[in-house]
Amino acid sequence: MGILRWLAVILIIFWLLGLGFNIGGGLIHILIVIAVIVFIFDIIGGRR
C-alpha cells in the first residue's frame, strides 16, 4: 500500500472511533471526507 492509502485507512479508523464514542463532532465527518478524497486520488494516480 502507498502512503496515501495508509493515510486514508488511518483517517477512516479515527472516524469510526469518533462515531462509536461520540467525540469530535463535525471534525469526524471532515476526516472521513478527507480520507475518501485521498483514497480516490490514490486510486486514480495508481492507474497511470
C-alpha positions in Angstrom: 0.0 0.0 0.0 1.1 3.5 -0.7 1.4 6.2 1.9 -1.9 7.8 0.7 -3.8 4.6 1.3 -2.3 4.2 4.8 -3.3 7.8 5.5 -6.9 7.1 4.3 -7.1 4.0 6.4 -5.9 5.8 9.5 -8.4 8.6 8.9 -11.3 6.1 8.4 -10.3 4.3 11.7 -10.3 7.7 13.6 -13.7 8.4 12.0 -15.2 5.1 13.1 -13.8 5.6 16.7 -15.3 9.1 16.8 -18.7 7.8 15.7 -18.5 5.0 18.3 -17.6 7.1 21.2 -19.5 10.3 20.1 -16.5 12.6 20.2 -15.2 15.2 17.8 -18.5 16.5 16.5 -18.2 17.8 12.9 -14.5 17.2 12.8 -15.2 13.4 12.5 -17.1 13.9 9.3 -14.5 16.2 7.8 -11.9 13.4 8.5 -14.0 10.9 6.5 -14.4 13.3 3.6 -10.6 13.9 3.5 -10.0 10.1 3.7 -12.3 9.4 0.8 -10.7 12.2 -1.3 -7.2 10.9 -0.6 -8.3 7.3 -1.4 -9.8 8.4 -4.7 -6.7 10.4 -5.7 -4.6 7.4 -4.8 -6.7 5.0 -7.0 -6.7 7.5 -9.9 -3.0 8.2 -9.6 -2.1 4.5 -9.3 -3.6 3.7 -12.7 -1.3 5.9 -14.6 
